[in-house]
Amino acid sequence: MAATPSPLPRWAPTPSPSRPLWRWGGGTPDAGHRGGWSLGSAFAWARGGGGAAGGGAAPGGGVCVPGSGCELSPASPTAVAAAADAAVFLTWEDVRVTVAGGARGAAAVEILDGVSGHARAGEVLAIMGPSGCGKTTLLDTLAGRLGPGMNKTGLILINGRQEKLAYGTSAYVTQDNVLMSTLSVREAVYYSAQLQLPDTMPAPEKRAHADRVIREMGLGDAMDTRIGGRITKGISGGQRKRVSICIEMLTRPRLLFLDEPTSGLDSAASYHVMSHITRIAAREGMTVVAAVHQPSGDVFELFHGLCLLAAGKTVFFGTVSDATEFFTLNGFPCPHLRSPSDHFLRTINKDFDEEMVESSKANRKTAAEAIDILTTAYKSSSYSEKTTHQIVEMKHMDGASFRRREQASFSTKLLVLTRRSFINMHRDIGYYWMRLAVYLGIGVCLGTIFYQVGYSYSSIQSRCEVIMYTTALLTFMAIGGFPSFVEDVKVFRKERLSGHYGVSEFVISNTLSATPYLSVIAVLPGAMLYYLTGLTKGVDHFTYFVIVLCICCLLVESMMMIIAAIVPDFLMGIIIGAGLQGVMMLNGGFFRLPSELPKPVWKYPCYYISFHKYAVQGFYKNEFMGLSFPSDQLVESNVTISGMLVLKSKLQVEMGYSKWVNLAILCGMMVIYRIIFFVIVKVAEEIRPKLGGKRGCVR
């Protein structure tokens, strides 16, 4: 009678009374972990104890050297079940991905053509092929991250079921290193640990775990170096890649997707990073799927499985050793002293088809011919049958369902994001400090040009010009921080897609962290120009002036958030933002009085949706109410004009409500803009899966 197949992955150690299984931070504290809390107890991560897996038992019954990263404790009786639950068996069958043609009516372009395969727990599967073969598309398809306009067919199963990936159980390291450039390596990983790890884990434990993960990736010497970006150089591109991997490895996910994990790394760093990931995969029972472009020979030997693609088709799927045998049997043997990975990619790269590839069956063949020979041979080979058989077996393996792991609470995320955003704004000179310098310069210029305008009849026009110039230019300059904000939105999109936090936390934290800076750049230049020009004296008048100025800057930033969500390119965003503000400025009631505006479009609705209208009229009420001016002596002498008359007749200000209502309307518009940003992101999240095809469905 055939034995029932074990649900444990084949790398899992066999439990025995003399050599028990070990868990990383098991539920029972031991002498080596007196705190009673460990990372493993919060997430129930299993850890194999065999020497082959790189995690031998610690001497003395489970006590290891503190701080060495191996805080082990004897497993509870459920350790074997925990190891089984940690296993993720990923299978995909006949996956096809198409994208709509560029021209109208053009046929859809096929990116993946009937790709099948599987990934086992504790192993690393490499997806390889020349540029444009569909590696990243396959990775995105398996991870449920296909972009809009891409249509998927086929069946993708996790442990034999169609499942939606949950936070903490899966992670995706993108090819682009989207990181906050102003933070150091330690800060970036530590803040991410605070966001991803639950509140039940003490802060010192989070910090120690973050430091351990950083050192595992060979970044110990660069811990306190800033990541860098468009302003400062910072760490190298390869180190940025490793920081990205660190952030996604914090929760020790059961399923890890890596897109070009070795890009930007030298051969030694590539080997150390991939060997570390391989050890963790074996130790933690992690399923790793990596799209790799050009691995070195040493890195290639670390892979357990190989999925070789060319022009969207499967050239080979199986073990690395079987791949060499397959190429040899079909007339493309690997030359002596040449790396098998280099040989495979050189054989199937048809971008340079004028260069022929060698074959033992025919003297010279083009890469296109080699691809046809190999893909046809694979379909009818025993390797394809073996893959199909393994897929069928893995579909019947019973594994644990994906459950969303515990995260930090809303308040913790909000506090961490606010602190991180505050530090980012403080260190990024282009965010607010350059704008503050420009504002101070404008304040000096405006204050000296309109120095002490006085209370003559001509001062009425001068006061209006000062108010309008301040409202228009100082709020217009808020778009100067748009490039920095676009970088923040990119980080937000990446972390949001990974499930680190929600849209509401980002919006609220951004508002809280930006308000102090906007208050500074409103108060200092505002005070300078306010008192130099001699506007209405009084603390209450000045307070209202700077509050409205600050709210206007927040409002413009809220509007730029919407633009950044729709148009992520900072150059196009600045152009669109400047154009929108220019239109609002024209309809603000200064350049053209409200009664003179053309009613279609410009007055209804542009005049009423322009924030300049409410800001300028609030400033007018704050400035002119209670004042009196002599009339124009050329028209009528010895007559005094009240500020109320100026507001009603000359400026056509709506006097049915007070200036505080104008301020409330501005605050409401700022909130509405932030809500619109929230809705746009939420709607995009709902539409994306529909446009990109549902995960695991057959069409």
C-alpha positions as CSV (number, residue, x, y, z in Angstrom):
1,M,0.0,0.0,0.0
2,A,1.4,3.3,-1.0
3,A,2.2,5.7,1.8
4,T,0.2,8.8,2.1
5,P,2.2,11.8,0.9
6,S,3.2,14.1,3.7
7,P,2.0,17.6,3.6
8,L,5.4,18.8,4.8
9,P,7.8,20.1,2.2
10,R,10.6,17.7,1.3
11,W,13.2,19.8,3.1
12,A,11.4,19.6,6.5
13,P,13.4,17.7,9.1
14,T,11.9,14.5,10.6
15,P,10.8,15.0,14.2
16,S,12.5,12.7,16.7
17,P,12.6,12.6,20.5
18,S,16.4,13.0,20.6
19,R,16.5,15.9,18.1
20,P,13.3,18.0,18.5
21,L,12.2,20.6,16.0
22,W,13.0,24.2,16.8
23,R,10.9,27.2,16.3
24,W,12.2,30.7,15.9
25,G,10.9,32.3,19.1
26,G,8.4,29.6,20.0
27,G,5.5,30.2,22.3
28,T,7.4,29.1,25.5
29,P,10.2,31.4,26.6
30,D,13.5,29.8,27.5
31,A,16.7,30.8,29.2
32,G,18.0,32.4,26.1
33,H,14.9,34.6,25.7
34,R,13.7,35.7,29.1
35,G,11.6,38.5,27.7
36,G,8.7,36.0,27.1
37,W,8.1,37.5,23.7
38,S,9.6,36.7,20.3
39,L,9.0,37.4,16.7
40,G,8.0,33.9,16.0
41,S,5.3,33.8,18.7
42,A,3.5,36.7,17.2
43,F,3.4,35.3,13.6
44,A,3.9,31.5,14.3
45,W,6.7,31.2,11.8
46,A,8.2,27.7,11.6
47,R,11.9,27.1,11.4
48,G,13.5,23.8,10.3
49,G,16.3,22.5,12.4
50,G,18.4,20.3,10.1
51,G,22.0,21.2,9.4
52,A,21.3,21.1,5.7
53,A,18.9,23.8,6.0
54,G,21.4,26.0,7.7
55,G,19.8,26.1,11.1
56,G,21.3,23.5,13.3
57,A,20.1,23.1,16.9
58,A,21.7,25.3,19.5
59,P,23.6,23.5,22.2
60,G,22.2,23.2,25.7
61,G,18.6,22.6,24.8
62,G,17.7,25.5,22.7
63,V,19.8,28.4,24.1
64,C,21.8,30.4,21.6
65,V,23.9,33.5,21.8
66,P,21.6,36.5,22.2
67,G,21.8,39.0,19.3
68,S,23.1,36.4,16.9
69,G,19.8,36.2,15.1
70,C,19.1,32.6,16.1
71,E,17.0,33.1,19.2
72,L,15.6,29.6,19.2
73,S,13.4,27.8,21.7
74,P,12.1,24.2,21.7
75,A,9.1,23.8,19.6
76,S,5.7,23.2,21.1
77,P,3.9,19.9,20.2
78,T,2.3,21.8,17.3
79,A,5.7,22.6,15.7
80,V,5.2,20.0,12.9
81,A,1.7,21.4,12.2
82,A,3.1,24.9,12.1
83,A,5.7,23.8,9.6
84,A,3.0,22.3,7.5
85,D,0.9,25.5,7.7
86,A,3.9,27.5,6.6
87,A,4.1,25.5,3.3
88,V,2.8,27.3,0.2
89,F,2.5,25.3,-3.0
90,L,2.0,27.6,-6.0
91,T,0.8,26.1,-9.3
92,W,-0.2,27.7,-12.6
93,E,-1.5,26.1,-15.7
94,D,-1.9,27.4,-19.3
95,V,-1.4,31.0,-18.3
96,R,-1.9,33.4,-21.1
97,V,-1.6,37.2,-20.9
98,T,-2.5,39.6,-23.7
99,V,-2.5,43.4,-23.9
100,A,-4.5,45.5,-26.3
101,G,-2.8,46.7,-29.4
102,G,-1.6,50.3,-29.6
103,A,-3.6,51.3,-32.7
104,R,-7.4,51.3,-32.7
105,G,-8.7,48.0,-34.0
106,A,-5.2,46.3,-33.7
107,A,-5.1,42.7,-32.6
108,A,-4.1,42.0,-29.0
109,V,-0.5,41.3,-28.4
110,E,0.3,38.1,-26.6
111,I,2.9,38.4,-23.9
112,L,2.6,34.9,-22.3
113,D,1.5,31.9,-24.3
114,G,0.3,28.9,-22.3
115,V,2.9,28.9,-19.5
116,S,2.6,26.2,-16.8
117,G,4.7,25.5,-13.7
118,H,4.9,25.2,-10.0
119,A,6.8,26.5,-7.0
120,R,7.5,24.5,-3.8
121,A,7.9,25.6,-0.2
122,G,11.5,25.9,0.9
123,E,12.8,26.3,-2.6
124,V,13.7,29.1,-5.0
125,L,12.3,29.1,-8.5
126,A,14.1,31.2,-11.1
127,I,12.3,32.7,-14.0
128,M,14.8,33.4,-16.7
129,G,14.9,34.5,-20.3
130,P,16.1,37.3,-22.6
131,S,14.7,40.8,-22.3
132,G,11.1,41.1,-23.3
133,C,10.4,37.3,-22.9
134,G,7.7,37.9,-20.2
135,K,9.5,37.3,-16.9
136,T,8.1,40.2,-15.1
137,T,4.7,39.7,-16.6
138,L,4.6,36.1,-15.3
139,L,5.8,37.3,-11.9
140,D,3.1,40.0,-11.8
141,T,0.5,37.5,-12.9
142,L,1.4,35.1,-10.1
143,A,1.4,37.9,-7.6
144,G,-1.9,39.3,-8.8
145,R,-0.3,42.6,-9.9
146,L,-1.1,42.8,-13.6
147,G,-1.6,46.3,-14.8
148,P,-4.7,47.8,-16.4
149,G,-5.4,46.7,-20.0
150,M,-3.8,43.3,-19.5
151,N,-6.0,40.3,-19.8
152,K,-5.1,37.0,-18.2
153,T,-6.5,33.5,-18.7
154,G,-5.4,30.3,-17.0
155,L,-5.6,28.8,-13.6
156,I,-3.4,29.9,-10.7
157,L,-3.8,27.9,-7.4
158,I,-2.3,28.3,-4.0
159,N,-2.3,25.0,-2.1
160,G,-4.9,23.7,-4.6
161,R,-7.2,26.7,-4.0
162,Q,-7.9,30.0,-5.7
163,E,-6.8,32.4,-3.0
164,K,-6.3,36.1,-2.7
165,L,-2.8,37.0,-1.4
166,A,-3.0,38.4,2.2
167,Y,-0.8,40.9,4.0
168,G,2.2,39.3,5.7
169,T,1.9,36.0,4.0
170,S,3.2,37.2,0.7
171,A,5.6,40.0,-0.4
172,Y,6.8,41.4,-3.7
173,V,10.2,43.1,-4.2
174,T,9.9,45.3,-7.3
175,Q,12.6,45.9,-9.9
176,D,12.5,49.6,-9.2
177,N,13.9,50.6,-5.8
178,V,11.2,52.9,-4.5
179,L,12.5,54.3,-1.2
180,M,12.4,57.5,0.7
181,S,15.7,59.1,-0.2
182,T,16.1,61.3,2.9
183,L,16.1,58.4,5.3
184,S,19.1,56.3,6.4
185,V,19.1,52.6,5.8
186,R,18.4,51.9,9.5
187,E,15.6,54.5,9.6
188,A,14.0,53.1,6.4
189,V,13.9,49.5,7.6
190,Y,13.0,50.4,11.2
191,Y,10.1,52.6,10.2
192,S,8.9,49.8,7.9
193,A,9.2,47.4,10.8
194,Q,7.1,49.7,13.0
195,L,4.4,49.7,10.3
196,Q,4.4,46.0,9.5
197,L,5.0,44.3,12.8
198,P,2.1,44.2,15.4
199,D,1.8,46.4,18.5
200,T,2.2,43.2,20.6
201,M,5.8,43.2,19.6
202,P,7.8,45.6,21.9
203,A,9.7,48.4,20.2
204,P,13.1,47.1,21.2
205,E,12.3,43.8,19.6
206,K,11.3,45.5,16.4
207,R,14.5,47.5,16.4
208,A,16.6,44.4,17.1
209,H,14.8,42.5,14.3
210,A,15.3,45.3,11.8
211,D,19.0,45.5,12.7
212,R,19.3,41.8,12.3
213,V,17.7,41.8,8.8
214,I,19.9,44.7,7.7
215,R,23.0,42.8,8.7
216,E,21.8,39.6,7.1
217,M,21.8,41.6,3.8
218,G,25.3,42.8,4.3
219,L,24.3,46.4,5.0
220,G,25.8,46.7,8.5
221,D,28.4,49.3,7.4
222,A,25.8,51.4,5.6
223,M,23.3,51.4,8.4
224,D,23.6,55.2,9.1
225,T,24.1,56.3,5.5
226,R,21.2,58.0,3.8
227,I,19.6,56.2,0.9
228,G,20.0,59.2,-1.4
229,G,18.3,60.1,-4.6
230,R,18.0,63.1,-6.9
231,I,19.6,65.6,-4.4
232,T,22.2,63.5,-2.5
233,K,24.1,60.5,-3.8
234,G,23.7,58.2,-0.8
235,I,24.2,54.4,-1.1
236,S,24.8,52.5,-4.3
237,G,22.1,51.0,-6.5
238,G,22.9,47.5,-5.4
239,Q,22.6,48.6,-1.7
240,R,19.2,50.1,-2.5
241,K,18.1,46.8,-3.9
242,R,19.1,45.1,-0.7
243,V,17.3,47.7,1.4
244,S,14.1,46.9,-0.7
245,I,14.6,43.2,0.0
246,C,15.1,43.9,3.7
247,I,11.8,45.8,4.0
248,E,9.9,43.0,2.4
249,M,11.6,40.3,4.4
250,L,10.7,41.8,7.8
251,T,7.6,39.7,8.2
252,R,9.2,36.5,6.9
253,P,6.4,36.0,4.3
254,R,5.4,32.5,3.2
255,L,5.5,33.5,-0.5
256,L,8.1,35.9,-1.8
257,F,8.3,37.3,-5.3
258,L,11.5,38.9,-6.4
259,D,11.8,41.0,-9.6
260,E,15.5,41.2,-10.7
261,P,16.9,40.8,-7.1
262,T,20.5,40.8,-8.4
263,S,20.3,43.8,-10.7
264,G,22.9,46.4,-9.7
265,L,24.8,44.0,-7.5
266,D,28.3,42.7,-8.3
267,S,28.8,38.9,-8.5
268,A,29.9,38.5,-4.9
269,A,27.0,40.6,-3.5
270,S,24.5,38.7,-5.8
271,Y,25.7,35.4,-4.5
272,H,25.6,36.4,-0.8
273,V,22.1,37.9,-1.1
274,M,20.7,35.0,-3.0
275,S,22.4,32.4,-0.8
276,H,20.9,34.2,2.2
277,I,17.4,34.2,0.7
278,T,17.9,30.5,-0.2
279,R,18.8,29.7,3.4
280,I,15.8,31.5,4.8
281,A,13.5,29.8,2.3
282,A,14.7,26.4,3.4
283,R,14.7,27.3,7.1
284,E,11.4,29.1,7.2
285,G,9.6,27.1,4.6
286,M,9.3,30.1,2.3
287,T,8.3,29.8,-1.3
288,V,10.4,32.1,-3.5
289,V,9.8,33.0,-7.1
290,A,12.5,35.2,-8.6
291,A,12.7,36.7,-12.1
292,V,16.4,36.8,-12.8
293,H,18.0,38.3,-15.9
294,Q,21.6,37.3,-16.0
295,P,22.7,35.3,-12.9
296,S,26.3,34.3,-12.4
297,G,27.3,30.6,-12.3
298,D,27.4,30.5,-8.5
299,V,24.0,32.2,-8.2
300,F,22.5,29.9,-10.8
301,E,23.6,26.8,-8.8
302,L,21.5,28.1,-5.8
303,F,18.2,27.8,-7.7
304,H,16.1,24.6,-7.1
305,G,13.9,25.1,-10.2
306,L,14.2,26.9,-13.5
307,C,11.4,28.4,-15.7
308,L,13.1,29.4,-19.0
309,L,11.0,31.7,-21.2
310,A,11.5,33.0,-24.7
311,A,9.0,35.1,-26.6
312,G,6.3,34.3,-24.0
313,K,6.7,30.6,-24.4
314,T,8.1,27.9,-22.1
315,V,11.5,26.7,-23.4
316,F,12.0,24.5,-20.3
317,F,10.6,24.0,-16.8
318,G,12.3,21.7,-14.3
319,T,15.4,21.4,-12.2
320,V,18.7,23.2,-13.1
321,S,20.5,19.9,-13.8
322,D,17.7,18.7,-16.0
323,A,17.9,21.9,-18.0
324,T,21.5,21.2,-19.1
325,E,20.5,17.7,-20.0
326,F,17.5,18.9,-22.0
327,F,19.6,21.4,-24.1
328,T,22.2,18.6,-24.7
329,L,19.6,16.1,-25.9
330,N,18.1,18.6,-28.3
331,G,21.4,19.6,-30.0
332,F,22.5,22.6,-27.9
333,P,25.1,21.3,-25.4
334,C,26.7,23.7,-23.0
335,P,30.4,24.3,-24.1
336,H,33.1,23.5,-21.6
337,L,33.9,26.2,-19.0
338,R,30.8,28.2,-20.0
339,S,28.1,28.9,-17.3
340,P,24.9,27.0,-18.1
341,S,22.8,30.2,-17.5
342,D,24.9,32.1,-20.0
343,H,24.6,29.3,-22.5
344,F,20.8,29.1,-22.2
345,L,20.3,32.8,-22.6
346,R,22.7,33.1,-25.5
347,T,20.9,30.2,-27.3
348,I,17.4,31.7,-27.1
349,N,18.1,35.4,-27.4
350,K,16.9,36.4,-30.9
351,D,17.5,40.1,-30.5
352,F,20.8,39.5,-32.3
353,D,19.8,36.8,-34.8
354,E,22.6,37.8,-37.2
355,E,24.8,36.0,-34.7
356,M,24.2,32.3,-35.1
357,V,24.2,29.8,-32.3
358,E,26.1,26.5,-32.4
359,S,24.3,23.2,-32.6
360,S,25.6,19.6,-32.8
361,K,22.8,18.6,-35.2
362,A,23.3,21.5,-37.6
363,N,26.3,23.6,-37.9
364,R,24.6,27.0,-37.4
365,K,21.1,28.0,-36.4
366,T,19.4,31.3,-35.6
367,A,18.1,31.9,-32.1
368,A,14.5,31.9,-33.5
369,E,15.1,28.4,-34.9
370,A,16.6,27.3,-31.6
371,I,13.5,28.6,-29.8
372,D,11.2,26.7,-32.1
373,I,13.2,23.5,-31.7
374,L,13.4,23.7,-27.9
375,T,9.8,24.8,-27.3
376,T,8.5,22.0,-29.5
377,A,10.8,19.5,-27.9
378,Y,9.7,20.5,-24.4
379,K,6.0,20.0,-25.1
380,S,6.5,16.4,-26.0
381,S,9.3,15.6,-23.6
382,S,9.3,13.7,-20.3
383,Y,10.2,17.0,-18.5
384,S,6.8,18.5,-19.5
385,E,5.0,15.3,-18.4
386,K,6.9,15.4,-15.1
387,T,5.9,19.1,-14.6
388,T,2.2,18.3,-15.3
389,H,2.3,15.3,-12.9
390,Q,3.8,17.4,-10.2
391,I,1.2,20.2,-10.7
392,V,-1.5,17.6,-10.3
393,E,0.1,16.3,-7.1
394,M,0.6,19.7,-5.6
395,K,-3.0,20.7,-6.4
396,H,-4.2,17.9,-4.0
397,M,-1.8,18.9,-1.2
398,D,-3.8,20.3,1.7
399,G,-2.1,23.4,3.1
400,A,-3.2,26.3,5.4
401,S,-5.3,29.1,3.9
402,F,-3.8,32.5,3.6
403,R,-4.8,34.6,6.6
404,R,-4.0,38.3,7.0
405,R,-1.3,38.7,9.7
406,E,-1.6,41.1,12.5
407,Q,-0.3,44.5,11.8
408,A,0.3,47.7,13.8
409,S,-2.8,49.5,14.9
410,F,-4.2,52.5,13.0
411,S,-2.9,55.0,15.7
412,T,0.6,53.4,15.6
413,K,0.7,53.6,11.8
414,L,-0.5,57.2,11.9
415,L,2.1,58.2,14.4
416,V,4.9,56.4,12.6
417,L,4.0,57.8,9.2
418,T,3.6,61.3,10.6
419,R,7.1,61.1,12.2
420,R,8.6,59.7,9.1
421,S,7.0,62.3,6.8
422,F,8.0,65.1,9.2
423,I,11.7,63.9,9.0
424,N,11.5,63.6,5.2
425,M,10.1,67.1,4.8
426,H,12.8,68.5,7.2
427,R,15.7,66.9,5.3
428,D,14.4,67.5,1.8
429,I,15.6,71.0,0.9
430,G,13.3,71.1,-2.1
431,Y,10.1,70.3,-0.1
432,Y,9.7,73.5,2.0
433,W,13.1,75.2,2.7
434,M,13.7,76.4,-0.8
435,R,10.1,77.7,-0.9
436,L,10.6,79.5,2.4
437,A,13.7,81.2,1.0
438,V,11.7,82.3,-2.0
439,Y,8.8,83.5,0.2
440,L,11.2,85.5,2.3
441,G,12.6,87.1,-0.8
442,I,9.1,87.9,-2.1
443,G,8.2,89.3,1.3
444,V,11.1,91.7,1.2
445,C,10.4,92.8,-2.3
446,L,6.6,93.2,-1.7
447,G,7.2,95.0,1.6
448,T,9.7,97.5,0.2
449,I,7.8,98.1,-3.1
450,F,4.5,98.7,-1.2
451,Y,6.1,100.1,1.9
452,Q,3.6,101.7,4.3
453,V,0.8,102.2,1.7
454,G,-1.0,104.5,4.2
455,Y,-4.7,105.4,4.1
456,S,-5.0,107.6,1.1
457,Y,-7.5,107.0,-1.7
458,S,-4.8,105.3,-3.8
459,S,-4.0,103.0,-1.0
460,I,-7.2,101.1,-1.6
461,Q,-5.8,99.9,-4.9
462,S,-2.4,99.2,-3.4
463,R,-3.9,97.1,-0.6
464,C,-5.9,95.1,-3.1
465,E,-2.8,94.5,-5.2
466,V,-0.8,93.3,-2.1
467,I,-3.6,91.0,-1.1
468,M,-4.0,89.5,-4.6
469,Y,-0.3,89.1,-5.2
470,T,0.1,87.4,-1.9
471,T,-2.8,85.1,-2.5
472,A,-1.8,84.2,-6.0
473,L,1.9,83.9,-5.9
474,L,2.5,82.4,-2.5
475,T,-0.1,79.7,-3.1
476,F,1.1,79.3,-6.7
477,M,4.6,78.6,-5.4
478,A,3.2,75.6,-3.5
479,I,3.7,73.6,-6.6
480,G,7.4,73.9,-6.1
481,G,7.4,70.9,-3.7
482,F,5.6,68.8,-6.3
483,P,8.6,66.7,-7.3
484,S,9.2,65.8,-3.7
485,F,5.6,65.0,-3.3
486,V,5.6,62.8,-6.3
487,E,8.4,60.7,-4.7
488,D,6.2,60.4,-1.6
489,V,3.3,59.2,-3.6
490,K,5.5,56.6,-5.3
491,V,6.6,55.3,-2.0
492,F,3.0,55.4,-0.8
493,R,1.8,53.4,-3.9
494,K,4.5,50.8,-3.4
495,E,3.9,50.4,0.3
496,R,0.1,50.5,-0.1
497,L,0.3,47.8,-2.7
498,S,2.2,45.7,-0.2
499,G,-0.4,46.3,2.4
500,H,1.7,48.2,4.9
501,Y,-0.9,50.9,5.5
502,G,-4.0,52.4,4.1
503,V,-4.9,55.6,2.2
504,S,-6.5,57.3,5.2
505,E,-3.3,56.9,7.3
506,F,-1.2,58.5,4.5
507,V,-3.6,61.4,3.9
508,I,-3.9,62.3,7.6
509,S,-0.2,61.8,8.4
510,N,0.8,63.9,5.4
511,T,-1.5,66.7,6.5
512,L,-0.3,66.6,10.1
513,S,3.4,66.6,9.2
514,A,3.0,69.3,6.5
515,T,1.0,71.8,8.7
516,P,3.9,72.9,10.9
517,Y,6.1,73.7,7.9
518,L,3.3,75.5,6.1
519,S,2.7,77.5,9.2
520,V,6.3,78.6,9.3
521,I,6.4,79.6,5.6
522,A,3.1,81.4,6.1
523,V,4.0,83.2,9.4
524,L,7.5,84.4,8.6
525,P,7.1,85.9,5.1
526,G,3.5,86.9,6.0
527,A,4.7,88.9,9.0
528,M,7.4,90.5,7.0
529,L,5.2,91.8,4.2
530,Y,2.2,92.5,6.4
531,Y,4.0,95.0,8.6
532,L,6.3,96.4,5.9
533,T,3.3,97.3,3.7
534,G,1.3,98.7,6.7
535,L,-1.8,96.6,6.4
536,T,-4.5,96.9,9.1
537,K,-2.9,96.8,12.5
538,G,-4.0,94.3,15.1
539,V,-3.1,90.8,16.3
540,D,-6.4,89.4,15.3
541,H,-6.1,90.8,11.7
542,F,-2.6,89.4,11.3
543,T,-3.6,86.0,12.8
544,Y,-6.5,85.7,10.3
545,F,-4.1,86.7,7.5
546,V,-1.5,84.0,8.2
547,I,-4.2,81.3,8.9
548,V,-5.9,81.9,5.6
549,L,-2.4,81.9,3.9
550,C,-1.6,78.6,5.5
551,I,-4.9,77.0,4.6
552,C,-4.5,78.1,1.0
553,C,-1.1,76.4,0.9
554,L,-2.6,73.2,2.3
555,L,-5.4,73.5,-0.2
556,V,-3.0,73.8,-3.1
557,E,-1.0,70.8,-1.8
558,S,-4.3,68.8,-1.6
559,M,-5.0,69.7,-5.2
560,M,-1.5,68.6,-6.2
561,M,-2.1,65.3,-4.4
562,I,-4.9,64.6,-6.8
563,I,-2.8,65.5,-9.8
564,A,0.0,63.3,-8.5
565,A,-2.4,60.4,-8.2
566,I,-3.5,60.9,-11.8
567,V,-0.3,62.1,-13.4
568,P,2.7,60.6,-11.6
569,D,5.2,62.4,-13.9
570,F,6.4,65.5,-12.0
571,L,6.9,67.7,-15.1
572,M,3.4,67.1,-16.5
573,G,2.0,67.5,-13.0
574,I,3.6,70.9,-12.5
575,I,2.3,72.0,-15.9
576,I,-1.2,70.8,-15.1
577,G,-1.1,72.3,-11.6
578,A,0.1,75.7,-12.8
579,G,-2.6,75.7,-15.5
580,L,-5.4,74.9,-13.1
581,Q,-4.2,77.6,-10.6
582,G,-3.9,80.1,-13.5
583,V,-7.5,79.5,-14.5
584,M,-8.7,79.8,-10.8
585,M,-6.6,83.0,-10.4
586,L,-8.3,84.7,-13.4
587,N,-11.7,83.9,-11.9
588,G,-10.9,85.0,-8.4
589,G,-12.6,88.4,-8.6
590,F,-9.6,90.7,-8.8
591,F,-8.5,90.8,-12.5
592,R,-12.2,90.9,-13.5
593,L,-15.0,91.9,-11.1
594,P,-17.6,89.3,-10.5
595,S,-20.4,91.2,-12.3
596,E,-18.1,91.6,-15.3
597,L,-17.3,87.9,-15.6
598,P,-19.0,86.1,-18.5
599,K,-21.8,84.0,-16.9
600,P,-21.4,80.8,-18.9
601,V,-18.4,78.8,-17.7
602,W,-16.4,81.6,-16.1
603,K,-18.8,82.7,-13.4
604,Y,-20.9,79.6,-13.3
605,P,-19.1,77.4,-12.1
606,C,-15.5,78.6,-12.3
607,Y,-15.9,81.7,-10.1
608,Y,-17.5,79.7,-7.3
609,I,-15.1,76.7,-7.3
610,S,-12.0,78.9,-7.4
611,F,-10.4,79.0,-3.9
612,H,-9.0,82.4,-4.8
613,K,-12.5,83.9,-4.6
614,Y,-12.9,82.9,-0.9
615,A,-9.3,83.7,0.1
616,V,-9.3,87.1,-1.6
617,Q,-12.7,88.1,-0.2
618,G,-11.7,86.9,3.3
619,F,-8.6,89.0,3.1
620,Y,-10.6,92.0,1.8
621,K,-13.1,91.8,4.7
622,N,-10.2,91.4,7.2
623,E,-8.5,94.4,5.7
624,F,-11.2,97.0,4.9
625,M,-13.9,96.5,7.5
626,G,-13.5,99.3,10.1
627,L,-11.3,101.5,7.9
628,S,-12.2,104.7,6.2
629,F,-10.5,106.5,3.3
630,P,-10.7,110.0,1.7
631,S,-12.5,110.1,-1.6
632,D,-10.9,110.8,-4.9
633,Q,-10.3,114.6,-4.7
634,L,-10.7,114.9,-8.5
635,V,-14.3,113.6,-8.2
636,E,-15.5,114.9,-4.9
637,S,-13.5,116.6,-2.1
638,N,-13.9,116.5,1.7
639,V,-15.8,113.2,1.6
640,T,-14.9,110.0,3.4
641,I,-15.4,106.5,2.0
642,S,-15.9,103.7,4.5
643,G,-14.3,100.3,4.1
644,M,-17.8,98.7,4.0
645,L,-18.6,100.9,0.9
646,V,-15.3,99.9,-0.7
647,L,-16.2,96.2,-0.2
648,K,-19.7,96.4,-1.5
649,S,-19.4,98.8,-4.5
650,K,-15.8,98.9,-5.6
651,L,-14.7,95.2,-4.9
652,Q,-18.2,93.6,-5.1
653,V,-17.5,91.4,-2.1
654,E,-20.3,89.2,-0.9
655,M,-21.2,90.6,2.5
656,G,-23.9,88.1,3.5
657,Y,-21.5,86.2,5.7
658,S,-18.4,87.0,7.8
659,K,-14.7,86.5,6.9
660,W,-14.7,83.4,9.2
661,V,-17.2,81.7,6.8
662,N,-14.7,82.3,4.0
663,L,-12.1,80.6,6.1
664,A,-14.4,77.7,6.9
665,I,-15.1,77.3,3.1
666,L,-11.4,77.2,2.4
667,C,-11.0,74.5,5.1
668,G,-13.9,72.6,3.6
669,M,-12.4,72.8,0.1
670,M,-9.1,71.5,1.5
671,V,-10.8,68.5,3.1
672,I,-12.8,67.9,-0.1
673,Y,-9.7,67.8,-2.1
674,R,-8.1,65.3,0.3
675,I,-11.3,63.2,0.1
676,I,-11.1,63.3,-3.7
677,F,-7.6,62.0,-3.5
678,F,-8.7,59.2,-1.2
679,V,-11.6,58.2,-3.6
680,I,-9.3,58.3,-6.6
681,V,-6.8,55.9,-5.0
682,K,-9.6,53.6,-3.7
683,V,-11.4,53.5,-7.1
684,A,-8.1,52.8,-8.8
685,E,-7.6,49.9,-6.5
686,E,-11.0,48.5,-7.3
687,I,-10.6,49.0,-11.1
688,R,-7.1,47.6,-11.3
689,P,-8.0,43.9,-10.6
690,K,-10.9,44.1,-13.0
691,L,-8.8,45.6,-15.8
692,G,-5.9,43.3,-15.1
693,G,-8.0,40.1,-14.8
694,K,-9.0,38.4,-11.7
695,R,-6.6,36.1,-9.9
696,G,-6.9,32.5,-10.6
697,C,-9.9,32.6,-12.9
698,V,-10.4,30.7,-16.1
699,R,-11.7,32.7,-19.0
